[in-house]
Structures are given as C-alpha cells and as structure tokens.
C-alpha cells in the first residue's frame, strides 16, 4: 500500500538530518528520488481481477497514474500551484485560509 504522507516525512527528515534549510524544491526532489519508478513497481503489473484500490482501477481503465504519478513527477501540483499560492497568501498577511476563501487564492 502506498503511503504518501510517509514519503513526505522521510524526504523532509532527510533534509533536516543534513542540517540543510528545508525548501520546497529539496523536499520534492527527495520525494521523487524515494518514489522513483513507483508507477512501474506498483501499477504496471496489476492483474485486472485483483484490483484493490480506486487508484489501481483508474490506472487499468484510463491510464491515470494518480498520486503515484504525482510523487514520481516531483509533486508538481504542490511545487508549482499550491505552495506558491500559500507563500503569496502569507506575504500578503492573509489572516486565515479557510475553505470558502481558498478559491480566491487560485
């Protein structure tokens, strides 16, 4: 079973252990290295009759790589979209990011 949060924790811990400043690009690069070829390992040889997750089903039916593809690619939705918007909100003293206000940031 794929554990996305665990990969982020390991990647961040690796940076911290090296006493480096934690930056989004370093975390994303570490996640990519940790998850190298995860799509091939976990999805390419799935038997259509033994699919156990929605992600596996989507991959078999539509070729969608899902979160596995996202981490393998270096978390582009985080590094290129979410994180820059968060930084922008923080720099503009956005008081509280709530769900009803979030679409205005995007």
C-alpha positions as CSV (number, residue, x, y, z in Angstrom):
1,X,0.0,0.0,0.0
2,X,1.3,3.4,-0.9
3,X,1.8,5.9,1.9
4,X,2.0,9.4,0.6
5,X,2.4,11.2,3.9
6,X,5.2,8.8,4.9
7,X,7.2,9.7,1.8
8,X,6.9,13.5,2.6
9,X,8.1,12.9,6.2
10,X,11.0,10.8,5.1
11,X,12.0,13.4,2.4
12,X,11.8,16.2,4.9
13,X,13.6,14.3,7.6
14,X,16.5,13.6,5.2
15,X,16.9,17.3,4.6
16,X,16.7,18.1,8.4
17,X,19.3,15.4,9.2
18,X,21.7,17.0,6.9
19,X,21.1,20.3,8.7
20,X,20.0,22.0,5.5
21,X,17.4,24.6,5.2
22,X,14.1,22.9,4.3
23,X,12.9,24.2,0.9
24,X,10.0,23.0,-1.2
25,X,12.3,22.0,-4.2
26,X,14.5,19.9,-1.9
27,X,11.5,18.1,-0.4
28,X,10.0,17.5,-3.9
29,X,13.3,16.2,-5.2
30,X,13.7,13.9,-2.3
31,X,10.2,12.6,-2.7
32,X,10.9,12.0,-6.4
33,X,14.1,10.0,-5.5
34,X,12.3,8.0,-2.9
35,X,9.4,7.2,-5.2
36,X,11.5,6.6,-8.3
37,X,9.6,4.1,-10.7
38,X,6.8,3.7,-8.2
39,X,4.2,3.6,-11.0
40,X,6.1,0.7,-12.7
41,X,6.6,-1.1,-9.4
42,X,3.0,-0.8,-8.2
43,X,0.8,-0.4,-11.2
44,X,2.3,-1.8,-14.4
45,X,1.8,-5.5,-13.5
46,X,-1.6,-5.3,-11.7
47,X,-4.0,-8.0,-12.6
48,X,-7.3,-6.7,-13.7
49,X,-9.0,-9.3,-11.5
50,X,-7.2,-8.4,-8.3
51,X,-7.6,-4.6,-8.3
52,X,-7.9,-3.4,-4.7
53,X,-7.9,0.4,-4.8
54,X,-9.6,3.2,-6.8
55,X,-6.1,4.3,-8.0
56,X,-5.4,0.9,-9.4
57,X,-8.8,0.7,-11.1
58,X,-8.3,4.2,-12.7
59,X,-4.8,3.2,-13.9
60,X,-6.1,0.0,-15.5
61,X,-9.1,1.6,-17.1
62,X,-7.8,5.0,-18.1
63,X,-4.0,5.0,-17.6
64,X,-4.3,7.7,-14.8
65,X,-1.3,7.5,-12.6
66,X,-2.9,9.3,-9.6
67,X,-0.9,10.2,-6.5
68,X,1.8,7.7,-7.5
69,X,2.4,9.6,-10.7
70,X,2.3,12.9,-8.8
71,X,5.1,11.9,-6.4
72,X,7.1,10.3,-9.1
73,X,7.0,13.6,-11.1
74,X,8.1,15.6,-8.0
75,X,4.8,16.8,-6.7
76,X,4.1,19.4,-9.4
77,X,0.7,20.3,-8.1
78,X,2.3,21.3,-4.8
79,X,5.5,22.9,-6.0
80,X,4.0,24.8,-8.9
81,X,0.5,25.6,-7.7
82,X,-0.3,25.1,-4.0
83,X,3.0,26.2,-2.4
84,X,3.4,29.4,-4.4
85,X,-0.1,30.4,-3.5
86,X,0.5,29.7,0.1
87,X,3.6,31.8,0.1
88,X,1.7,34.6,-1.7
89,X,-1.0,34.5,1.0
90,X,1.5,34.6,3.8
91,X,3.4,37.5,2.3
92,X,0.2,39.5,1.9
93,X,-0.8,38.8,5.5
94,X,-3.8,36.8,4.5
95,X,-5.3,36.3,8.0
96,X,-6.8,32.8,7.9
97,X,-7.0,30.5,4.9
98,X,-10.4,29.0,5.1
99,X,-12.1,26.6,2.6
100,X,-14.6,29.2,1.4
101,X,-11.8,31.7,0.7
102,X,-9.3,29.3,-0.9
103,X,-10.7,29.5,-4.5
104,X,-9.9,33.3,-4.4
105,X,-6.2,32.4,-4.0
106,X,-6.1,30.2,-7.0
